[in-house]
Amino acid sequence: MGSRQDSAFTTEALREAIEADSGEGLLALYEDDAQIRVIDQSDQPSHPKVLRGRGEIEEMLADIYSREMIHRLDQCVIDG
């Protein structure tokens, strides 16, 4: 995942973005050409769904954050 160069990536920034009421803060952490591979019950590891670019990522986040759910980050591991 590429992170935007004009944003400071910290675990606290990630937590705030995830726990916000919309996906805007989370979307801001991605570069324009970022890609996300989605693995779930419909998209298995051998054939993941690939979201390309901030537009497709924005659609996914809008869908997720439109649902009546609470989002929380309990642990974060950073390598490198």
N, C-alpha and C positions, 0 to 999 in steps of 0.2 A: 504494500500500500504506500503510495506516495503521500507525503504530508506537505501542505502548503508552506512555502518558504516564509511568507509574511506572518505566520502564526507560530507561537511558541508552544511546542508540544510538551506537555507535562502530564503526569497522571492526574493531577487535579483538573487540568483543562479537559481531559478526556472524561473524567467523572462528571464534571459540570455539563458537558455536552450531552452525554448519555442520559443524565437524570433530568434534563430540561423538558419543557412541555412540547417542544418541536424538534425536528431533526436539523434545523438550520445550523446550530453550533457544531454538530457532528459533521455535517456536510462541509463546513468551512475548513475542516482538517484535511480534506482530500484535494489533490492536484486536479486540474482539468482533465488529464488523461489517465486518472486512476482506474484500476480494475479491482473488482471484488468477485471472488468465487463463492457461490452459495451452495452449501451442502445441507440438504434437509430430506424429509421423507419423499419428496418429489424429484429431487436432484441428488443422485447418489455420488459418492466420491469419484467413481470412474467416469462420470459425465456431469460435472457440476454446472450449474447455471453461471454464466459469466456476465457481470454488469460492467459495461465499458463507459467510462466518462462520468462526469459529475451529473449530467442529465439523467442517466439511468439510475445512478445512486440516489439522486434526489427523489425520483419516483418511488423507489423502494422505501426510503426513510419516511416520505409523506404517508405511505400506506401504513407503515409500522406505527408512526406517531399519531395516526388518525384513530387508532383503536383505543378502547378504554383499558389501558394497562399502566402500570407503574414500572419505570425502568430504573435499575440500580446497578452500580458497579461495586461488587464486593471485594474483589482482588484484581490486581493488575501485575503482570510479570513483564518486565522489559529486558530484552536481551540485545546487547550490542549498542 
